[in-house]
Amino acid sequence: MTSDSALNQAIASVDAARTSTELMQATTALVRCNDLRSIPKLLEVIGFNNPALAGVALSGLVALGPEAAPQILDRLDPQNYGARAWAVRALAEIADGCAMDTLVEALGNDIGPSVRRAAAKGLGHLKLTGDPDEINSQRQRCLQALSHGCQDGEWVVRYSCCASLERLLSEGDAERQAIQCLRERTSATERVKVVRLRAALALQRLNAG
Amino acid sequence: MAMQPGADATQSGAGDPIDEPEALRRLEQRDDPADRYYAAWWLGHERSQHPRTLPLLRAALQELLSAGGQPEEDCRALSLNVLRAMVHLDAGAAKEEILSCLAHHDSHIREEATRTAASEGFRESVALICSQLSADDASDDRLIEAQIEALGDLGDAGAAVIDTLVRFSDDPRTLIRSATLRALLQLTEDPHWAREFPSLLQSSSTLVRRGVLLDLGAVGWMPALDWISQSPIENSIKLIALRGLAEHPRGLEPLSLNTEQANQMVLAAMDQLL
């Protein structure tokens, strides 16, 4: 946690930036504050449609850890799917279980393929907590959402679901239905070769080819 | 590679969800040009294999070709969508119409026909494309880019093709230079033609950086794996480029990699970008 003045100054510098170089420097300084109060401004920066800048803001959000997740969840931008994709990536990398509902909903229904892609990534990485029954039911929910996502119209979302299914299935029981979804992605039903390659790699690593 | 307009559903035509019979009906009718336009796009997007699809699409091109010098705008727009749709279909039976469009006086029609001919692998078009590229009025950037990309995709590495391409290898227009290097790499796999890509990827223009990245993906140039992964571009474009490296890797020999090793490296890089 930084002093109020350092934080306020960093936020003011972001607002005052006139060039992309200034904005990058100011955002880097804001990230260095490592302060939960920087989240709204980092989420604003993430929506500027500048990948290099968004990458810096993303690393700042992720570094703040699980405590940042509720604020990010509250502030997902319904109007800007580019920004939403970055925010969902942050949630995916923070991997706190509180994001599960949002990630399931995003994978199933978000209009932005990059949002669905990031949500699928998140569902493979969440740290599940609770007693064994709770963990199992959360895992089932992730598996179900990812299996469903294997039918997405965008190849990159199907790819992301395959990668996450591999990750989830490598810990815990190898669910027959999820394995079946991966097998289907290696077959001729899947018209995109890189998805077939990824699904085959997953099955190979799971010894389930 | 320039970003193509009309590449997704939201831009290509509004309307309620339709099914294949409805798309065929809309393409066949003559009352509503917008319906025909949408139907042509739909059939391509859905990879329609219905036996009536290709004959109806061919008929639309024949209308254009028989319209002579001044086709109606509706007819021209429909033909452009038909040519784009054929990229997604097995349109070998439409070879005659596609090759005729390649010589059409409208440069936009020529451009789309060039892409379609390349995707269908019509090597008959190579000589015509080379002669068009050698013509003096080579000033339509998008057309030139499409023609150069087609030469790379068609896989004819004869001296005439290489000579034509080399003339564009130091073109001042960045995207045309990138397309040329892409085609030369596809045809020769000579790393010499890859040397300029790292500096092209540092272009100050986002549009150029995206185009260059997609060119590297179209080649499947494995030595570019790290350049692609680390370039300051949104992950969606990097993933499209890396897909090319996974699906048709080139340039493995200098890296001493076999295809399986290359695949694993590319998939690992893609996993990091999801």
Interface residues (C-beta under 8 A of the other chain):
Chain A: P51 A52 P113 S114 R117 A118 A120 K121 W155 V156 Y159 S160 A163 R191 V192 K193 V194 L197 R198 L201
Chain B: R47 P232 I233 E234 N235 S236 L239 I240 R243 A246 E247 N263 Q264 L267 M270 D271 L274
